[in-house]
Amino acid sequence: MFTRLKTFLTGSNQRGSIKRIELYGLDNLDDDSIGYPPNPQGIPIVQPRVLRERLESEIQFIRNELGMTFDDFDLYILPVMETLITYADLLPASEYKHHSTGGGLIAHSFDVAKRAMRDAQHTQFPKGHGFLSDTQRSNIQWKAGTVLSALLHDGGKILADLIVTNGDDDNELIWDAHSESTIHEWAARNEIERYFIRWRKQRHQKHQNASLMVMQRLIPQATWSWIDTCYDGKQIHSAMLSAVANADLSHPVSKIVAEADSASARKDMLTKNSHITKEVKRAPLSEILADLMKHYVLTNKWDINRKDAPVWFVNEDLYVVWSSAIPDLLEDMHAMGYMIPQVPEVLARTMIEEGMALPNGDEPLFAIYPEILGDAKKPVKLSVLKIRNVERLVIEQNKLYSISEHKQKRKAPPIIDIPPEELDIPEIPPMTQHQKRFESSLDTIDRVLGGMSTNNNKQDLGQTISTVEDEHKTAGPQPCFECDVAKFIHSKFDYDTVNGSINVPASDLLDVIIAMQESGWDLDDARAAITDSHEVSINE
């Protein structure tokens, strides 16, 4: 950093200018606009020492547990960390997914490095061309290389994914991420107090090759030489490049970094705080569910194309057996405090509405008949959700083997000619005469309720309520519920309670809603309360 400043600054006031630039900006991080997407005020310029001090505990944690001597750590690892801190500044790690607030990229990088370090501590790295003892003597370089790969795995996002500007449309200044100047130095020279971020389109996974450039740029020659001087040095160097490029997950280094990255993103998506100001953030539900599914696949919790597997790759398309996926997803979501609908169909339609999955016409699920299940005469049917992009859930999609379906299920049924006068055509009720092209998650509740808003007859309602109350008297000790809708349903109806959740048959939803209306609930409020409650399950 100081070498770059000396190259830029000349004249007798060189030392004073360096000090002035070093002290330019805020001396704290107490600014509400640190967060992404930024409000019109942008992200503030903060003095580098403040960010370095904030990350001191992260640095010391790795320093104490990596197993290197403190002198070697300070000589070979610490310079990489400090250079990354000044280079990444307060940039987020993503636009709206994980670690999407100010300082998110640095927070994510150090979190992945810590996770990778822990995994590397009990990993037996592959033996090179020498003896096993040679690899064991190279163990500290293996661990250091793993930590550095994890630390820099997303560094390419600075080059490939985003553009930093001064936010002035009339006189726009853009920071050159390839230059020797950091964001802070660029801002100080141009007297910029806040900067803005513009995300590049179609950037998915393009940062991985750029991360290789950042790795070569941020790791000094002394560190590379120290790694190369051990017996497995060349193999370690090659493994680091593969890990940052997200290639060859069969190698321990790549697998450790990929799993640490996934675990860090998953944890952040399931929490509601930013990294510095503790502000509440919200991510699309489909993104959280997709990250969970990606984590299950990466950690081998979910199999692909096997008997009882939740994920299938058929005819080059990726499908999730939705009924098998829901229990795992709900367990994780509820464990982190999310109160989301427990109706599988509603969650499937949410995935479709937010662009994560594709619909099957008006229906949310597809039917597939994998060739490895059953036979041509008795194929096994799976009801599945079709994922829009394979790479969203599977990192190494090039290693997926696509299977086919049983062909018999595609045979059209025989056509029987029936005279028109013999056809029994039922009368179409008014509610179905103007169906939407695609049913939304909220429409699903409307359909299940059976169009009760068009049958709001006071006399019938009174009779129904009387019948409901007579048939569903509850005796004995009362379970403890937190939400009002669960308390109400339990007081009026005699439904089973499993794991703290009332199981309401879909056929009884009309009765439940009518009872709620008679007790003063608004129709829309009643629908929303049932859909959103984690203590009410609708069984179709």
C-alpha positions as CSV (number, residue, x, y, z in Angstrom):
1,M,0.0,0.0,0.0
2,F,2.7,2.5,1.0
3,T,4.7,1.6,-2.1
4,R,1.7,2.5,-4.3
5,L,1.3,5.8,-2.4
6,K,4.9,6.7,-2.9
7,T,4.6,6.1,-6.6
8,F,1.6,8.4,-6.7
9,L,2.6,11.1,-4.4
10,T,5.6,13.4,-5.1
11,G,7.0,16.6,-3.8
12,S,8.2,17.9,-0.4
13,N,4.8,17.3,1.2
14,Q,5.0,13.5,0.5
15,R,4.8,12.4,4.1
16,G,2.1,14.8,5.0
17,S,0.0,13.8,2.0
18,I,0.3,10.1,2.9
19,K,-0.9,10.9,6.4
20,R,-3.8,12.9,5.0
21,I,-5.0,10.1,2.7
22,E,-4.6,7.6,5.5
23,L,-6.8,9.6,7.8
24,Y,-9.4,10.4,5.2
25,G,-12.9,9.1,5.9
26,L,-14.9,8.1,9.0
27,D,-13.1,6.8,12.1
28,N,-16.0,4.4,12.9
29,L,-18.5,2.1,11.3
30,D,-21.6,3.5,13.0
31,D,-23.4,4.5,9.8
32,D,-26.9,3.3,9.0
33,S,-26.3,3.3,5.3
34,I,-23.8,0.5,5.5
35,G,-25.9,-2.3,3.9
36,Y,-27.0,-3.5,0.6
37,P,-28.9,-2.6,-1.5
38,P,-27.7,0.9,-0.4
39,N,-30.1,3.8,0.1
40,P,-29.4,6.9,-2.0
41,Q,-26.6,7.9,0.4
42,G,-24.4,5.0,-0.7
43,I,-21.6,3.3,1.2
44,P,-19.4,5.5,3.3
45,I,-15.6,5.7,3.0
46,V,-14.1,4.3,6.2
47,Q,-10.5,4.5,7.3
48,P,-8.6,1.3,6.6
49,R,-7.4,1.0,10.2
50,V,-11.0,0.9,11.5
51,L,-11.8,-2.1,9.3
52,R,-8.5,-3.8,10.2
53,E,-9.2,-3.3,13.9
54,R,-12.7,-4.7,13.5
55,L,-11.3,-7.9,12.0
56,E,-8.5,-8.3,14.6
57,S,-10.3,-11.0,16.5
58,E,-10.9,-13.0,13.3
59,I,-7.2,-12.8,12.4
60,Q,-6.1,-13.8,15.9
61,F,-8.4,-16.8,15.9
62,I,-6.8,-18.2,12.7
63,R,-3.3,-17.2,13.9
64,N,-3.8,-19.2,17.2
65,E,-5.4,-22.3,15.7
66,L,-3.7,-22.8,12.3
67,G,-0.6,-24.4,13.9
68,M,2.0,-22.1,12.4
69,T,4.6,-20.3,14.4
70,F,3.5,-16.7,15.0
71,D,6.6,-15.5,13.1
72,D,5.7,-17.6,10.0
73,F,2.1,-16.6,10.2
74,D,2.9,-12.9,10.3
75,L,5.4,-13.3,7.4
76,Y,3.4,-15.5,5.0
77,I,-0.4,-15.3,5.9
78,L,-1.0,-12.0,7.6
79,P,0.0,-9.9,4.6
80,V,-2.6,-11.7,2.4
81,M,-5.3,-10.9,5.0
82,E,-4.4,-7.3,5.3
83,T,-4.2,-6.8,1.5
84,L,-7.6,-8.4,1.1
85,I,-9.1,-6.2,3.7
86,T,-8.0,-3.0,1.9
87,Y,-8.9,-4.4,-1.5
88,A,-12.4,-5.6,-0.6
89,D,-13.2,-2.6,1.6
90,L,-16.9,-2.6,2.5
91,L,-18.1,-4.4,-0.6
92,P,-21.0,-7.0,-0.2
93,A,-20.5,-10.6,-1.2
94,S,-23.7,-10.7,-3.3
95,E,-26.5,-8.4,-4.5
96,Y,-29.4,-9.9,-2.5
97,K,-28.3,-13.5,-1.4
98,H,-25.8,-14.3,1.3
99,H,-23.7,-11.6,3.0
100,S,-25.3,-8.9,0.9
101,T,-24.6,-5.9,3.2
102,G,-21.7,-3.6,3.7
103,G,-18.6,-5.5,4.6
104,G,-20.2,-8.7,3.6
105,L,-17.4,-9.9,1.3
106,I,-14.8,-9.6,4.0
107,A,-17.1,-11.2,6.7
108,H,-17.9,-14.1,4.4
109,S,-14.2,-14.6,3.4
110,F,-13.0,-14.8,6.9
111,D,-15.9,-17.0,8.0
112,V,-15.1,-19.5,5.2
113,A,-11.4,-19.4,6.1
114,K,-12.2,-20.3,9.7
115,R,-14.5,-23.1,8.7
116,A,-11.9,-24.5,6.2
117,M,-9.1,-24.3,8.8
118,R,-11.1,-26.4,11.3
119,D,-11.8,-29.0,8.6
120,A,-8.2,-29.0,7.4
121,Q,-7.0,-29.8,11.0
122,H,-8.3,-33.4,10.8
123,T,-7.8,-34.0,7.0
124,Q,-5.3,-36.5,5.6
125,F,-4.1,-34.8,2.5
126,P,-3.2,-37.0,-0.5
127,K,0.3,-38.4,-0.7
128,G,2.5,-37.0,-3.4
129,H,5.3,-38.7,-5.4
130,G,7.4,-39.2,-2.3
131,F,6.7,-41.1,1.0
132,L,3.8,-40.5,3.4
133,S,6.3,-38.9,5.7
134,D,7.1,-36.2,3.1
135,T,3.4,-35.3,2.9
136,Q,3.2,-35.2,6.7
137,R,6.2,-32.8,6.8
138,S,4.2,-30.7,4.2
139,N,1.1,-30.7,6.4
140,I,1.4,-27.1,7.6
141,Q,1.7,-25.9,4.0
142,W,-1.3,-27.9,3.1
143,K,-3.3,-26.3,5.9
144,A,-2.1,-22.8,5.1
145,G,-2.9,-23.3,1.4
146,T,-6.4,-24.5,2.3
147,V,-7.0,-21.4,4.5
148,L,-5.7,-19.0,1.8
149,S,-7.9,-20.7,-0.9
150,A,-10.9,-20.3,1.4
151,L,-10.0,-16.7,2.2
152,L,-9.7,-15.7,-1.5
153,H,-12.3,-17.9,-3.1
154,D,-14.7,-15.0,-3.8
155,G,-12.1,-12.4,-4.5
156,G,-12.9,-12.5,-8.2
157,K,-16.3,-10.9,-7.5
158,I,-14.5,-7.6,-7.1
159,L,-13.3,-7.8,-10.7
160,A,-16.1,-9.7,-12.4
161,D,-19.4,-9.0,-10.6
162,L,-19.7,-5.4,-9.6
163,I,-18.7,-1.8,-10.5
164,V,-17.9,0.9,-7.9
165,T,-18.8,4.5,-8.8
166,N,-19.1,7.8,-7.1
167,G,-22.9,7.8,-7.8
168,D,-22.8,11.0,-9.9
169,D,-24.7,10.4,-13.2
170,D,-23.5,13.7,-14.7
171,N,-19.9,13.2,-13.8
172,E,-19.5,9.6,-13.1
173,L,-16.2,8.3,-11.7
174,I,-15.5,4.5,-11.7
175,W,-12.9,2.8,-9.6
176,D,-10.6,0.6,-11.6
177,A,-10.4,-2.7,-9.8
178,H,-7.4,-3.7,-11.9
179,S,-5.4,-0.6,-10.8
180,E,-3.0,-0.4,-7.9
181,S,-5.3,2.0,-6.1
182,T,-7.7,0.7,-3.4
183,I,-11.2,2.0,-3.1
184,H,-10.1,4.1,-0.2
185,E,-7.2,5.7,-2.1
186,W,-9.4,6.3,-5.1
187,A,-12.0,8.0,-3.0
188,A,-9.5,10.1,-1.1
189,R,-7.9,11.4,-4.3
190,N,-11.3,12.3,-5.8
191,E,-12.7,13.6,-2.5
192,I,-15.5,11.0,-2.6
193,E,-17.3,10.5,0.7
194,R,-19.6,7.6,-0.4
195,Y,-19.5,5.1,-3.2
196,F,-22.2,3.1,-5.0
197,I,-22.3,-0.4,-6.5
198,R,-23.7,-1.4,-9.9
199,W,-24.0,-5.2,-10.4
200,R,-23.1,-6.7,-13.8
201,K,-25.7,-8.7,-15.6
202,Q,-25.3,-12.4,-16.4
203,R,-22.5,-12.7,-13.9
204,H,-23.3,-16.1,-12.4
205,Q,-20.2,-18.1,-11.6
206,K,-18.0,-15.8,-13.8
207,H,-16.1,-14.6,-10.7
208,Q,-14.3,-18.0,-10.3
209,N,-11.8,-17.5,-13.0
210,A,-11.3,-13.9,-11.9
211,S,-10.6,-15.2,-8.4
212,L,-7.5,-16.9,-9.8
213,M,-6.2,-13.5,-10.9
214,V,-7.0,-12.0,-7.5
215,M,-5.2,-14.9,-5.8
216,Q,-2.0,-14.4,-7.8
217,R,-2.3,-10.7,-7.1
218,L,-2.8,-10.7,-3.4
219,I,-0.5,-13.6,-2.4
220,P,3.0,-12.2,-2.3
221,Q,6.0,-14.0,-3.8
222,A,7.4,-14.8,-0.4
223,T,4.3,-16.9,0.5
224,W,4.3,-18.8,-2.8
225,S,8.0,-19.5,-2.4
226,W,7.4,-20.8,1.2
227,I,4.7,-23.1,-0.1
228,D,6.7,-24.4,-3.1
229,T,9.8,-25.2,-0.9
230,C,8.1,-28.0,0.9
231,Y,8.0,-31.5,-0.7
232,D,4.4,-31.3,-1.8
233,G,4.7,-27.6,-2.8
234,K,3.7,-28.0,-6.5
235,Q,0.7,-30.2,-5.6
236,I,-0.4,-27.7,-3.0
237,H,-0.2,-24.8,-5.5
238,S,-2.2,-26.8,-8.0
239,A,-4.8,-27.7,-5.4
240,M,-5.2,-24.1,-4.4
241,L,-5.9,-23.0,-7.9
242,S,-8.5,-25.8,-8.4
243,A,-10.2,-24.9,-5.1
244,V,-10.6,-21.2,-6.0
245,A,-11.8,-22.2,-9.5
246,N,-14.3,-24.5,-7.8
247,A,-13.0,-27.5,-9.8
248,D,-12.2,-31.1,-8.9
249,L,-14.4,-31.5,-5.7
250,S,-12.8,-35.0,-5.3
251,H,-9.7,-33.3,-4.0
252,P,-9.7,-32.5,-0.2
253,V,-8.8,-28.9,-0.6
254,S,-11.6,-28.2,-3.1
255,K,-14.1,-30.1,-1.1
256,I,-13.2,-28.3,2.1
257,V,-13.5,-24.9,0.6
258,A,-16.8,-25.7,-1.2
259,E,-18.4,-27.1,1.9
260,A,-17.2,-24.2,4.0
261,D,-18.5,-21.7,1.5
262,S,-21.9,-23.4,1.4
263,A,-22.1,-23.6,5.2
264,S,-21.3,-20.0,5.6
265,A,-23.8,-18.9,2.9
266,R,-26.5,-21.1,4.5
267,K,-26.0,-19.7,7.9
268,D,-26.1,-16.2,6.7
269,M,-29.3,-16.8,4.7
270,L,-30.9,-18.2,7.8
271,T,-30.1,-15.3,10.0
272,K,-31.6,-11.9,9.8
273,N,-28.8,-9.6,10.8
274,S,-26.2,-7.7,8.7
275,H,-22.5,-8.0,9.5
276,I,-21.8,-4.6,11.1
277,T,-24.9,-2.6,12.0
278,K,-27.1,-5.6,13.1
279,E,-29.9,-4.3,10.9
280,V,-32.6,-6.7,9.8
281,K,-32.4,-8.0,6.3
282,R,-34.8,-10.1,4.2
283,A,-34.0,-12.5,1.4
284,P,-36.5,-14.1,-1.0
285,L,-37.8,-17.4,0.5
286,S,-36.9,-19.2,-2.7
287,E,-33.3,-18.2,-2.4
288,I,-33.1,-19.5,1.2
289,L,-34.7,-22.8,0.2
290,A,-32.4,-23.2,-2.8
291,D,-29.3,-22.6,-0.7
292,L,-30.5,-25.2,1.8
293,M,-31.0,-27.7,-1.0
294,K,-27.6,-26.9,-2.5
295,H,-26.0,-27.5,0.9
296,Y,-27.8,-30.9,1.2
297,V,-26.5,-32.0,-2.2
298,L,-23.0,-30.8,-1.5
299,T,-22.7,-32.5,1.8
300,N,-24.3,-35.7,0.5
301,K,-27.3,-35.5,2.7
302,W,-29.3,-35.8,-0.4
303,D,-28.6,-38.3,-3.1
304,I,-29.2,-37.9,-6.8
305,N,-30.7,-40.5,-9.2
306,R,-30.9,-43.3,-6.5
307,K,-33.7,-45.2,-4.9
308,D,-35.5,-42.9,-2.4
309,A,-33.3,-39.9,-3.5
310,P,-34.9,-36.5,-3.2
311,V,-33.2,-35.2,-6.3
312,W,-33.4,-36.5,-9.9
313,F,-31.6,-35.5,-13.1
314,V,-33.8,-36.8,-15.9
315,N,-33.6,-35.9,-19.5
316,E,-31.1,-33.2,-18.7
317,D,-33.5,-31.5,-16.3
318,L,-33.2,-31.3,-12.5
319,Y,-36.2,-32.3,-10.3
320,V,-36.8,-32.3,-6.5
321,V,-39.2,-34.8,-5.0
322,W,-41.1,-32.2,-3.2
323,S,-42.8,-34.4,-0.6
324,S,-39.4,-35.8,0.4
325,A,-37.7,-32.4,0.5
326,I,-40.3,-30.5,2.6
327,P,-39.5,-32.2,6.0
328,D,-35.8,-31.3,5.8
329,L,-36.4,-27.8,4.6
330,L,-39.1,-27.1,7.3
331,E,-36.9,-28.5,10.0
332,D,-34.0,-26.2,9.2
333,M,-36.3,-23.1,8.6
334,H,-38.1,-23.6,11.9
335,A,-34.9,-24.2,13.8
336,M,-33.7,-20.8,12.7
337,G,-36.9,-19.1,13.7
338,Y,-38.6,-18.7,10.3
339,M,-42.4,-19.0,10.4
340,I,-43.2,-20.1,6.8
341,P,-46.3,-21.9,5.4
342,Q,-46.2,-25.7,6.0
343,V,-48.3,-26.5,2.9
344,P,-46.0,-28.1,0.3
345,E,-48.1,-26.8,-2.6
346,V,-47.9,-23.2,-1.3
347,L,-44.1,-23.5,-1.0
348,A,-43.8,-25.0,-4.5
349,R,-45.8,-22.1,-6.0
350,T,-43.6,-19.6,-4.1
351,M,-40.5,-21.2,-5.7
352,I,-42.2,-20.8,-9.1
353,E,-43.4,-17.2,-8.6
354,E,-39.9,-16.1,-7.5
355,G,-38.3,-17.7,-10.6
356,M,-36.5,-20.6,-8.9
357,A,-38.6,-23.3,-10.4
358,L,-40.8,-23.9,-13.5
359,P,-44.5,-24.6,-13.6
360,N,-46.2,-27.5,-15.3
361,G,-48.9,-25.5,-16.9
362,D,-51.4,-24.6,-14.2
363,E,-49.9,-27.1,-11.8
364,P,-46.7,-26.6,-9.7
365,L,-45.4,-30.2,-9.9
366,F,-44.4,-32.5,-12.7
367,A,-44.8,-36.3,-12.9
368,I,-41.6,-38.3,-13.9
369,Y,-41.0,-42.0,-14.3
370,P,-37.3,-42.7,-13.9
371,E,-36.1,-45.7,-15.8
372,I,-34.3,-47.1,-12.8
373,L,-37.5,-47.4,-10.8
374,G,-40.0,-50.1,-11.5
375,D,-40.3,-51.4,-15.1
376,A,-42.0,-50.5,-18.3
377,K,-45.2,-52.3,-17.2
378,K,-45.3,-50.8,-13.7
379,P,-43.3,-47.6,-13.7
380,V,-42.9,-45.6,-10.5
381,K,-44.3,-42.1,-10.6
382,L,-42.6,-39.3,-8.7
383,S,-44.3,-35.9,-8.2
384,V,-41.5,-33.4,-8.5
385,L,-40.6,-29.7,-8.7
386,K,-38.6,-28.7,-11.7
387,I,-35.7,-26.5,-10.9
388,R,-35.0,-23.7,-13.5
389,N,-31.2,-23.8,-13.4
390,V,-29.3,-27.1,-12.6
391,E,-26.2,-25.2,-11.4
392,R,-28.3,-23.5,-8.7
393,L,-28.3,-26.7,-6.7
394,V,-25.4,-28.8,-8.1
395,I,-21.9,-27.3,-8.4
396,E,-20.4,-29.9,-10.6
397,Q,-23.3,-30.4,-13.0
398,N,-20.9,-31.6,-15.7
399,K,-20.4,-34.8,-13.6
400,L,-24.2,-35.5,-13.5
401,Y,-25.4,-38.4,-15.5
402,S,-28.8,-37.9,-17.0
403,I,-31.2,-40.8,-17.0
404,S,-34.3,-41.4,-19.1
405,E,-37.9,-42.2,-18.3
406,H,-40.0,-45.3,-19.0
407,K,-41.4,-44.8,-22.5
408,Q,-44.7,-46.5,-21.8
409,K,-46.0,-43.7,-19.7
410,R,-46.0,-41.5,-22.8
411,K,-48.5,-43.7,-24.7
412,A,-51.7,-41.8,-25.3
413,P,-54.9,-43.4,-23.9
414,P,-57.3,-44.9,-26.5
415,I,-59.8,-42.6,-28.1
416,I,-63.4,-43.6,-27.7
417,D,-66.0,-41.9,-29.8
418,I,-69.1,-41.0,-27.8
419,P,-72.2,-39.4,-29.4
420,P,-72.6,-35.8,-28.2
421,E,-76.1,-36.5,-26.9
422,E,-74.7,-39.2,-24.6
423,L,-72.1,-37.0,-23.0
424,D,-72.8,-36.0,-19.4
425,I,-71.3,-32.5,-19.2
426,P,-71.5,-31.0,-15.7
427,E,-72.5,-27.4,-15.2
428,I,-69.4,-25.2,-14.6
429,P,-69.7,-23.2,-11.4
430,P,-69.2,-19.4,-11.6
431,M,-65.9,-19.5,-9.7
432,T,-64.2,-21.6,-12.5
433,Q,-65.3,-19.6,-15.5
434,H,-62.5,-17.1,-15.3
435,Q,-59.6,-19.2,-14.1
436,K,-56.1,-17.6,-14.1
437,R,-53.5,-19.0,-16.4
438,F,-51.4,-20.0,-13.4
439,E,-52.4,-20.4,-9.8
440,S,-50.4,-18.5,-7.2
441,S,-49.6,-19.6,-3.7
442,L,-52.4,-17.3,-2.3
443,D,-54.8,-18.7,-5.0
444,T,-54.1,-22.1,-3.6
445,I,-55.7,-21.2,-0.3
446,D,-58.6,-19.7,-2.1
447,R,-59.1,-22.9,-4.1
448,V,-58.9,-25.0,-1.0
449,L,-61.5,-22.8,0.8
450,G,-63.9,-23.7,-2.0
451,G,-64.8,-20.2,-3.0
452,M,-66.4,-19.4,0.3
453,S,-66.5,-15.7,-0.4
454,T,-69.3,-16.4,-3.0
455,N,-71.4,-18.4,-0.6
456,N,-71.6,-16.1,2.4
457,N,-75.2,-16.8,3.3
458,K,-76.0,-15.7,6.9
459,Q,-78.5,-18.4,7.6
460,D,-76.4,-21.2,6.3
461,L,-73.4,-19.8,8.1
462,G,-75.3,-19.9,11.4
463,Q,-76.4,-23.5,10.9
464,T,-72.8,-24.5,9.9
465,I,-71.3,-22.8,12.9
466,S,-73.8,-24.6,15.2
467,T,-73.0,-27.9,13.6
468,V,-69.2,-27.3,13.8
469,E,-69.4,-26.3,17.5
470,D,-71.5,-29.3,18.4
471,E,-69.3,-31.8,16.6
472,H,-65.9,-30.5,17.7
473,K,-66.0,-30.1,21.5
474,T,-62.6,-30.6,23.1
475,A,-62.1,-32.1,26.5
476,G,-59.1,-32.7,28.7
477,P,-55.9,-30.7,29.1
478,Q,-55.3,-28.0,26.5
479,P,-52.0,-27.9,24.6
480,C,-50.1,-24.6,24.7
481,F,-50.1,-22.6,21.5
482,E,-48.5,-19.3,20.8
483,C,-50.4,-17.9,17.9
484,D,-54.1,-16.8,18.1
485,V,-55.3,-18.8,15.1
486,A,-54.0,-22.1,16.6
487,K,-55.6,-21.3,19.9
488,F,-58.9,-20.5,18.2
489,I,-58.9,-23.7,16.1
490,H,-58.0,-25.8,19.1
491,S,-60.8,-24.3,21.1
492,K,-63.5,-24.9,18.4
493,F,-62.3,-28.2,16.7
494,D,-61.1,-31.6,17.8
495,Y,-58.1,-32.0,15.5
496,D,-54.9,-34.0,16.2
497,T,-51.9,-32.1,17.4
498,V,-48.5,-33.5,16.2
499,N,-45.2,-32.0,17.2
500,G,-46.9,-28.8,18.4
501,S,-48.9,-28.3,15.1
502,I,-52.6,-28.8,14.6
503,N,-53.4,-31.0,11.6
504,V,-56.4,-29.4,9.8
505,P,-57.9,-31.4,6.9
506,A,-58.2,-29.4,3.7
507,S,-61.8,-30.5,3.4
508,D,-62.6,-28.7,6.8
509,L,-61.0,-25.4,5.9
510,L,-64.3,-23.9,4.9
511,D,-65.7,-24.7,8.3
512,V,-62.7,-23.3,10.1
513,I,-62.8,-20.0,8.1
514,I,-66.6,-19.7,8.7
515,A,-66.1,-20.1,12.4
516,M,-63.3,-17.5,12.4
517,Q,-65.5,-15.0,10.6
518,E,-68.4,-15.5,13.0
519,S,-65.9,-14.8,15.8
520,G,-64.9,-11.5,14.3
521,W,-62.0,-12.4,12.0
522,D,-61.8,-10.7,8.6
523,L,-61.7,-13.1,5.7
524,D,-58.3,-12.1,4.4
525,D,-56.9,-12.0,7.9
526,A,-58.2,-15.5,8.5
527,R,-56.6,-16.8,5.3
528,A,-53.3,-15.2,6.0
529,A,-53.2,-16.4,9.7
530,I,-53.8,-20.0,8.7
531,T,-51.2,-19.9,5.9
532,D,-48.5,-18.2,7.9
533,S,-48.8,-20.0,11.2
534,H,-46.2,-22.6,12.0
535,E,-48.6,-24.2,14.5
536,V,-51.2,-25.0,11.8
537,S,-50.7,-27.7,9.1
538,I,-53.1,-28.2,6.3
539,N,-53.4,-31.8,5.1
540,E,-54.8,-32.3,1.7
